[in-house]
Amino acid sequence: MRESFDMLVVGGGINGAGIARDAAGRGLSVCLCEQDDLAAHTSSASTKLIHGGLRYLQQGEVALVRKALNERETLRQLAPHLIAPTTFVLPHARHLRPAWMLRAGLWLYDHLGRPNPHFPPSQRIDLQRDTRGETLQPGYRTGFTYADARVNDARLVVLNALDAHERGADIRTRTRCEQLIRHRDHWWAVLRTASGDVQRIRARCVVNASGPWAGTVLQRAGLDAPLGLRLVQGSHLVVPRLFAHDSAYLFQQPDQRVVFAIPFERDFTLIGTTDTDYDGDPAWVKPRAEEQAYLLDAVNRFLRLPVEAEDIVWRYSGVRPLLADHHRAASQVTRDYRLELDTAGAPLLSVLGGKLTTYRALAEEALGRLSPSLPAMGPAWTAGGPPLPGGDGGDAVQVAETLQRDHPHLSPALLQRLATSYGTRASGLLAGAQTRDALGQDHGGGLHERELDYLITHEWVRTAEDVLWRRSHLGLRLDAAQREALAATVQARVSMP
């Protein structure tokens, strides 16, 4: 096992995986360590959107919105199978904001980003005539549409880590950075695996991309500089599908926040999010009763048929490490990022804040900040470079059509899911399989032995949770007995020598 690297990245969320990919593609030797699974925390607990952040305009975050809107198309080209452009419907609630104000905000949103056919400009619609108004209470007559995109957030992280690995990066999951020892021109890092094995590596620089744990990593480096982070909890609910069409809704709330209702995994609707200050261990965050009540009230202000607590099939929550601003409500704190470079010896770069949509730009900027210390680093390449693994065959519909042509006897629903998850890599996963039996045992929800083997071999899966709630959302489709059986199968498989 290699023990000397140009860069150690601490943290396997979206920012850490994106930085590792960018660095590996520039010819640097990279080690990424993550104490749990890839995307185990914040990066798998988002609202699963690639978006400019329409609501940030009312907070004056014009620069952030412009950056995010321009990244939206860049990311779509990187992973067209994973990122689905989506129309959002914004019903006009007359008692909250005048229609002209919404129209002006949407006009600005349209013009901050580059024109793109995948993200058409906003429109005014008549909800009494448009079928998307049928879901809403009859009092909502006028609405607006605009375009953004949905994404499987955890898979976006995994694809960045996989690409980094295929470019030479060493990805070590279930490996905690326990100590960082600084020298003038290098760091020594003490890493401990889940099994207790200790690894020591040398790195010319360290990137602290550990999200809510950024302060902890600095302490382990013997540094106590204030980070200026504010931890904010965001919770989401998943319920059976609330509407037949594939558009999403954005609902304005009396407290000036917005709540989304988004098509999710074909048969469900995702509702979120909240913004609640959090001071506990980020690893143990759970949705609160008051957050659930808030989200149910938020959608029931608009929907014709009410959503009840007993409808909820999944709840999840994550902790966002936002830039500290204790003079604002949690929902008004900026989602922009800050990079803090400490060069009092070997470089240490801390990543503070950020959002899913801007991870690639953040990574590029991070590498730019470190370039004086790593003169052999190659040029920036990710903006117009090759797509992420599986992204070379078009969108999920195109990939699924190819898979159906090559595997006509397999279920279209299965092939669509595989196309959305793996893109063109699904062809390799299915190689030679013309019948369902050829895929091996079905562990439930269409998760066959062939796919499970692929995930364990190529995507760092070590537990059933990794499969059911991050590499996929098949946990929504398996019952308790199936989940328990899968956990035993995965445990036996990864324990094999």
ABEGO torsion letter per residue (X at the ends): XBABBABBBBEABAAAAAAAAAAAAAGBBBBBBBABBBGABAAAABAGBBBAGAAAAAAGBAAAAAAAAAAAAAAAAABAAABBBBBBBBBBBAAABBAAAAAAAAAAAAAABBBBAABBBBBBBBAAABAAAAABBAABABBBBBBBBBBBAAAAAAAAAAAAAAAGBBBBBGBBBABBBBBAABBBBBBBBAAGBBBBBBBABBBBAAEAAAAAAAAAAGBABBAGBBBBBBBBBBBBBABABABBBBBBBAAGBBBBBBBBGGABBBBOBBBBBBABBAAABBBBAAAAAAAAAAAAAABABBBBAAABABBBBBBBBBBBBAABBAAABBABBBBBBBABEBBBBBBBEEBAAAAAAAAAAAAAAAAAABAABBBBAAAABBBBBGAAAEBAAAAAAAAAAABAABBAAAAAAAAAAAEAAAAAAABGBABAAAAEBBAEGGBBAAAAAAAAAAAGBABAAAAAAAABAAAAABBAAAAAAAAAAAAAAAABX
